[in-house]
Amino acid sequence: ASATVASPLPASTTMRSCAHATDRRARSTCAAASFVMRITEIGGGYYRYDGADRKRTPDPEAIAMFAEEAQRLGVPQRKPSKQEIQERCIYAMINEGALLLEEGIAVRASDIDIVYASGYGFPRYRGGPMFYADTVGLKVIYDKIMEFQKTLDSQYWQPAPLLEKLARAGSSFAQWQAERKV
């Protein structure tokens, strides 16, 4: 029995509209959908789970597809360190938190910390992403985001204006929250 795979494209998007896509976002969406469909055709992912013990091993066919797609897109291949992977995940979260504060979606940095520590499994001993940011230093985080912007993709690494303002002032989210008296 073969499984039916739902298209990753929005219902209003057809392969015909992909062939005639003119704007960057539409072309990008179509390219991503095509790539997902190709991965699905070979069995669904980066790993194979072969044998009775279902031990995972990287799928050479998938790895070749990823390398081909990276070459097509001009994305250089490299091996980021464990620290860089952690920083990219957590610093993006902190940057988004700063946007939430700035836009008034969250009132206090500590509100964001409570949500992440209680609802998303952020390590409680770290206090939440915004508290963690204050312990690392907003200038350190801002500088690293600027580095990611230069070395990775400037489209995805735009520092939140609040983060930039606090980093340049040598301030913290806790100080910002205290000054607002909320």
Secondary structure, 3 states (H helix, E strand, C coil): CCCCCCCCCCCCCCHHHHHCCCCHHHHHHHHHHHHHHHHHHHCCCCEEEECCCCEEEECHHHHHHHHHHHHHHCCCCCCCCHHHHHHHHHHHHHHHHHHHHHCCCCCCHHHHHHHHHHHCCCCHHHCCHHHHHHHHCHHHHHHHHHHHHHHCCCCCCCCCHHHHHHHHHCCCHHHHHHHHCC
